[in-house]
Amino acid sequence: YPIADAIILTAGLLLGISFKFLGGKYKLSMYSFILGFCVLYMADFLFSYTTTAGIFHNGGFVDMFFIVGYSLLSFATLGFYFKPEKKL
């Protein structure tokens, strides 16, 4: 899992850098998308480590990393969907 996350994170960073240089209204969404994948990378790494060491248990700190990571990805996805209305 960490290897696949590294590939996705690299693609997200390249896409995020291109948005940074090109500008755009999705800057916050791209940053939370990249941050979400960074947190998920740490969560997968910690999950692999704790299962290998035999100290994993449900409801531990590793699960909090997964919750935060997926929440950031959800926030990023909603940012791509919602369009602010202009008031006159």
N, C-alpha and C positions, 0 to 999 in steps of 0.2 A: 503493500500500500504506500509506503513513503516514497518509493521510486516513481510510481504513477502520479502521486501528488506533486512531486518535484517537476515533472513534465508539465502538468497542468498549471502549476505556479509560474513556471518560466513563460509559458504561453500567455498567461494573464498579465505578467509583468511587461512583456513586450507590447501587448495590446494597450496596457495602461500607459506606458511611455509614449506610444503613438497618440493616445488621446491627450496626454499632457502637452505635447508639442503642437498638436492640431487644435487644441481647445475644444470646447463643446459643453453641452448642458448635462452630460452624463459623467462629469468628473467625480462627483461624490459617490455615485453608484460604482464606478470603476475602482475607486479607492477602497470601498467597503467590500467589493468582490475580491480584490487582491488580499485584503486583510483577512477575510473569511477563509480563503484558501491557505494563508499562512497559519492561522489558528488550527485548521483541520490537519495541516502537515504535522504540527506539533502534537496534536491529539493522536494521530495514527502512529507517530513515532513512540509516544508514551504508552499507547496501548500495546504495541509490539514489545516494548521493553518490559512492561509489567506482566504480560502473559508469559514471556520467556523466563522472567525471574520467579514467576509463580506467586506474585503478590497482588494480582488483579482481583478486584471485587466490584460488584455492581454498586452504583451510586457513589463512586469515588471521585477523586479530583479529575480523572481522565474524562469522565462523562460530562463534567462542566465544560471542558475544552470543546467537546463535540457540540454541546448545546450552544455555546457562544459562536462557534464557527458556522453552524447552520443558521443561526439567527442573523448573522452578518450577511450570509448568502441570500437569505430571504429578503432582508432589507435592500440589498443591491438589486435583486430581481424586481421588487416593487418600484424602485427608483427608475428602472427602465420603462416601466409601464405607465405610471402616472404622469400626466402632463398638467402643469400648473395653468390655471385659467388667468387670463389677463383681465384686470379690472380697468375700466375706462374712467 
